[in-house]
Every structure is written in structure tokens, then in C-alpha cells.
Amino acid sequence: MAKWMNAGYNTVYHHTISHHIQRKIQPANTHNRNPEEKKMTFENKVYAITGLAGIGLAVAKHLYARGARLSLADISASALQNAVSILTTESPDPNDNNDRILTTELDITNRAAVDAWITRTTIHFGRLDGAANMAGAIGRKHGVGALLDQDDDEWDMLLRVNMSGTMYCLRAEVRAILATAGTGSIVNAASIQGVRGFALHAAYSATKHGVVGLTRSVAKEVGPAIRVNAVAPGSIQTPLLDKAVEIQGGKLNAMPTVFPRLGTAEEVAESVGFLLSDASSYTTGQVLSVDGGWDP
Ligand SMILES: NC(=O)c1ccc[n+]([C@@H]2O[C@H](COP(=O)([O-])OP(=O)(O)OC[C@H]3O[C@@H](n4cnc5c(N)ncnc54)[C@H](O)[C@@H]3O)[C@@H](O)[C@H]2O)c1
């Protein structure tokens, strides 16, 4: 196992956190850049990212290439391994021996494990500046199951992952940012289905509407110190979309978009990067659609 991998980490170090944090807080070093560059750089800043298969991986690539230190978490060990391999291959950093990446195998529905992950992140890096909460799930009948056939276990699973899991992450991240960097920015993954209704998607759509409500409300509690926004992707080419296509018999439901194509994870990552950066310093509580102009 690579030295930065630590699968199954679940120990809480509450008694040592403040000591380590006080010792390790360092200001981000951006003084040599011009003002425009400064807004978009993430140099020396620390970001927590969940969900590393599709959009989360693209966000990690975006931030890593711009100098960020990353704490990556996913329920899938192979998604984490793949992410580390891609990041270090695409943006090799001769100076840091890969110590800009920390990985944790994590189920975001486990509150204690989420808290332990964020604690581990601040102990390891000394600070937290922001987060991209991209982990999410679809059900077995995504786009083909009516409410009247809704399976209760599936409904509970979607609420646990997409809503409770996102809330656990957001809560732990807000605490850690306030205790370390003091200010920051967090982006949650909503969906086109969090801002519109879609037949045969009630459960997933309800959870994504929940993410929108969580984002808008928490932004008002924790601002201006911490900005909280969401992205609402349309149909984006990722493993999740492949799964949806398979469930829907090999073809996607029609997309009434301006662009007659799927979006890419990188296109969503550009918007997440904007919301995490100082370029969006006056924007909070917003849901940014990245959907190709759905239903214009
Ligand atoms: N791809 C799209 O078309 C699309 C559209 C709208 C919204 N979204 C949302 O964007 C986010 C990212 O989507 P994606 O397409 O990259 O998905 P993906 O399935 O490609 O990647 C999601 C990642 O989350 C991880 N994950 C799932 N459950 C988890 C859990 N309980 N704990 C920790 N990790 C978990 C998976 O292992 C996977 O690596 C999701 O929240 C999704 O709902 C995606």
C-alpha cells in the first residue's frame, strides 16, 4: 500500500487536535502572483473532497494542478487508488514526494467516520480551507421506478447517502475551517434534479432538493466567514451516468438542452473551482447550474 493510503481509518484524536492545529496552521503562500492569478490559485490551501470516481476526480485534478493539498475520501478503495495515480501522473510534483495527498476510505453515511476523517485531515495538514462534497448515489430504479413502486430501503439509502452524508461532511468541514483557516468555501453536489421535478426520479430528486435547501440555509448561518454553494449538473459523462444509462435500458432519457451533448466532469469541475476560489468571493448560498442550458 502506498504511504499516503490509510484505508479504514477510524480513530478520533480529539485530545490532540487543538495542539496540532495551533502548531501547524500556516498561511497560504500566494504573494508572488498578480491579483487575478491570486483569485484562482489554491496554492498551499487544503481541501477535503468526497466521491472520487467522476466529478470529484475532476475537481481533485483542477485543485491539485493549481497547488492545493487534498484530503480525498471515498467508500471505494479503488476509486481512491485511481485518483492518486491520475493526480500524481498528470501533475507530478518533484518537490513534495506526494505529500499533498491524503486518502481515506470512508462511508459518508457514518457520522463518526466522517468526523474522524476531517479530524485526521486537520491533524495531517494543519488546516482546512474548503471542501467539495461530491459523493452521491442513485437507486436501482433511477429513471424507471414510479413512486407507487418505491422501495422503502432504497428511499432510506438515498436519503442517507445524498442528504445525511452530505450534511455530516458539511458540518464537520465547517467546524474544521472555523478552527483552523478561519475562512473558506464549500461546494455541495446538487443536480438538475435538485431544482426541477422529474417523473420516475422522486427519491433521488427529493434528496437533491434537500442538498439545495441545506446549502442555502447553512450559507446564511456560517457566512461571511465560510461561503457555501452548490453545483447543479445536468447529464455528465461519469460512472454514475453509465449506471443510469444501463438502468434505463442502454439509452438516456431525452435532454432538452442547448448543447446537444453530455457535459464532462471537467466542465463541472471548472464551476466548482470557481466557487471554491476567491474569484467568487461575493457569492454564497447559490446553486450554479452546469447543465448545457436545460429546457431553455
Ligand atoms: N453524473 C451526472 O450526470 C450527475 C448529474 C447531476 C448530479 N450529479 C451528482 O454529482 C455528484 C458526483 O456524481 P458522479 O457522476 O461523479 O458520480 P460517480 O458515481 O461517478 O462518483 C461518485 C463517487 O461517490 C462515491 N460514493 C458513493 N457513495 C458513497 C458513500 N456512501 N461514501 C463515500 N463515497 C461514496 C462512489 O464510490 C464514487 O466514487 C453526485 O452527488 C451526483 O449525484 C451527477
The ligand as an SDF file (V2000), in Angstrom:
LIG
                    3D

 44 48  0  0  0  0  0  0  0  0999 V2000
  -23.0850   12.4920  -13.4960 N   0  0  0  0  0  0  0  0  0  0  0  0
  -24.1930   13.1970  -13.5730 C   0  0  0  0  0  0  0  0  0  0  0  0
  -24.8460   13.2640  -14.6450 O   0  0  0  0  0  0  0  0  0  0  0  0
  -24.6910   13.9510  -12.3760 C   0  0  0  0  0  0  0  0  0  0  0  0
  -25.7490   14.8450  -12.5820 C   0  0  0  0  0  0  0  0  0  0  0  0
  -26.2420   15.5680  -11.5170 C   0  0  0  0  0  0  0  0  0  0  0  0
  -25.6930   15.4240  -10.2660 C   0  0  0  0  0  0  0  0  0  0  0  0
  -24.6670   14.5260  -10.0740 N   0  0  0  0  0  0  0  0  0  0  0  0
  -24.1500   14.4210   -8.7050 C   0  0  0  0  0  0  0  0  0  0  0  0
  -22.7830   14.7790   -8.7160 O   0  0  0  0  0  0  0  0  0  0  0  0
  -22.0830   14.0010   -7.7430 C   0  0  0  0  0  0  0  0  0  0  0  0
  -20.9450   13.2600   -8.4110 C   0  0  0  0  0  0  0  0  0  0  0  0
  -21.5100   12.4380   -9.4190 O   0  0  0  0  0  0  0  0  0  0  0  0
  -20.6440   11.4980  -10.3580 P   0  0  0  0  0  0  0  0  0  0  0  0
  -21.3790   11.4200  -11.6310 O   0  0  0  0  0  0  0  0  0  0  0  0
  -19.2450   11.9290  -10.3160 O   0  0  0  0  0  0  0  0  0  0  0  0
  -20.8340   10.1150   -9.5750 O   0  0  0  0  0  0  0  0  0  0  0  0
  -19.9200    8.7790   -9.6170 P   0  0  0  0  0  0  0  0  0  0  0  0
  -20.8010    7.6350   -9.2540 O   0  0  0  0  0  0  0  0  0  0  0  0
  -19.2050    8.7300  -10.9000 O   0  0  0  0  0  0  0  0  0  0  0  0
  -18.9310    9.0530   -8.3950 O   0  0  0  0  0  0  0  0  0  0  0  0
  -19.4660    9.1140   -7.0900 C   0  0  0  0  0  0  0  0  0  0  0  0
  -18.4420    8.6350   -6.1060 C   0  0  0  0  0  0  0  0  0  0  0  0
  -19.0540    8.6980   -4.8080 O   0  0  0  0  0  0  0  0  0  0  0  0
  -18.6560    7.5410   -4.0990 C   0  0  0  0  0  0  0  0  0  0  0  0
  -19.6450    7.2180   -3.0660 N   0  0  0  0  0  0  0  0  0  0  0  0
  -20.9010    6.7500   -3.2480 C   0  0  0  0  0  0  0  0  0  0  0  0
  -21.4770    6.5110   -2.0610 N   0  0  0  0  0  0  0  0  0  0  0  0
  -20.5750    6.8670   -1.1160 C   0  0  0  0  0  0  0  0  0  0  0  0
  -20.5740    6.8510    0.2990 C   0  0  0  0  0  0  0  0  0  0  0  0
  -21.6330    6.4130    0.9980 N   0  0  0  0  0  0  0  0  0  0  0  0
  -19.4870    7.2970    0.9510 N   0  0  0  0  0  0  0  0  0  0  0  0
  -18.4010    7.7350    0.2740 C   0  0  0  0  0  0  0  0  0  0  0  0
  -18.3230    7.7460   -1.0640 N   0  0  0  0  0  0  0  0  0  0  0  0
  -19.4120    7.3290   -1.7530 C   0  0  0  0  0  0  0  0  0  0  0  0
  -18.5570    6.4280   -5.1320 C   0  0  0  0  0  0  0  0  0  0  0  0
  -17.7350    5.3640   -4.6810 O   0  0  0  0  0  0  0  0  0  0  0  0
  -17.9920    7.1790   -6.3190 C   0  0  0  0  0  0  0  0  0  0  0  0
  -16.5790    7.1130   -6.3130 O   0  0  0  0  0  0  0  0  0  0  0  0
  -23.1190   13.0800   -7.1090 C   0  0  0  0  0  0  0  0  0  0  0  0
  -23.5740   13.6640   -5.9170 O   0  0  0  0  0  0  0  0  0  0  0  0
  -24.2220   13.0220   -8.1360 C   0  0  0  0  0  0  0  0  0  0  0  0
  -25.4570   12.7590   -7.5380 O   0  0  0  0  0  0  0  0  0  0  0  0
  -24.1530   13.7970  -11.1090 C   0  0  0  0  0  0  0  0  0  0  0  0
  1  2  1  0
  2  3  2  0
  2  4  1  0
  4  5  1  0
  4 44  2  0
  5  6  2  0
  6  7  1  0
  7  8  2  0
  8  9  1  0
  8 44  1  0
  9 10  1  0
  9 42  1  0
 10 11  1  0
 11 12  1  0
 11 40  1  0
 12 13  1  0
 13 14  1  0
 14 15  2  0
 14 16  1  0
 14 17  1  0
 17 18  1  0
 18 19  2  0
 18 20  1  0
 18 21  1  0
 21 22  1  0
 22 23  1  0
 23 24  1  0
 23 38  1  0
 24 25  1  0
 25 26  1  0
 25 36  1  0
 26 27  1  0
 26 35  1  0
 27 28  2  0
 28 29  1  0
 29 30  1  0
 29 35  2  0
 30 31  1  0
 30 32  2  0
 32 33  1  0
 33 34  2  0
 34 35  1  0
 36 37  1  0
 36 38  1  0
 38 39  1  0
 40 41  1  0
 40 42  1  0
 42 43  1  0
M  CHG  2   8   1  16  -1
M  END
$$$$
